[in-house]
């Protein structure tokens, strides 16, 4: 359930695609998707809505000196950043990883944590998500 994982699954179903053309096709699909999301938000800013309280929670956590905040998203980085900006979330200084970094949700979560911690060991972890897949990935980790 990541943008890159969904694309890979769709490409695997298309046996007639020349393997030598796959990388170019991946890039074209990704760029077109990013463009479509940008166009949608330019035409309708209300197309993306904040999960109630998410921005306030992120800001409160960022104010805590002993807390490191990471965002792990299963969307591609470019579309995730556009959506986050649309709801007023600034990812500067946060650990951020996306489907542009890895296909598997758990790997994305691990990368965002590593980027947030910057080599400091984690004392504990708390994960907030909005889907059953988030709960499964957390349990797996």
Residue pairs with C-beta under 8 A, 6 or more apart in sequence:
1 74
1 105
1 131
1 133
2 74
2 75
2 99
2 102
2 103
2 104
2 105
2 108
3 30
3 33
3 74
3 75
3 76
3 79
3 99
4 76
4 99
4 100
4 102
4 103
5 74
5 99
5 103
5 104
7 26
7 29
7 30
8 103
11 17
11 22
11 25
11 26
17 25
30 76
33 76
33 79
34 76
34 78
34 79
34 82
37 79
37 82
37 83
38 82
40 47
41 47
41 48
41 82
41 83
41 86
45 86
48 83
48 86
48 87
49 87
50 87
50 88
50 89
51 130
54 87
54 89
54 128
55 87
55 88
55 89
57 128
58 69
58 89
61 67
61 69
62 69
62 93
62 94
66 123
68 95
68 116
68 117
68 120
68 122
69 94
69 95
69 116
70 94
70 95
70 96
70 97
70 109
70 112
70 113
70 115
70 116
71 80
71 84
71 91
71 94
71 95
71 96
71 97
71 112
72 97
72 98
72 105
72 108
72 109
72 111
72 112
72 113
73 80
73 96
73 97
73 98
73 99
73 108
74 98
74 99
74 105
74 108
74 133
75 83
75 98
75 99
76 98
76 99
76 100
77 96
77 98
77 99
77 100
77 101
78 100
80 98
81 91
84 90
84 91
94 116
95 111
95 112
95 113
95 114
95 115
95 116
95 117
96 112
96 115
97 108
97 109
97 110
97 111
97 112
97 115
98 108
99 108
101 107
101 108
101 111
102 108
102 111
105 133
105 134
105 137
106 137
106 140
106 141
109 127
109 137
109 138
109 141
110 141
113 122
113 125
127 134
127 138
129 135
129 137
129 138
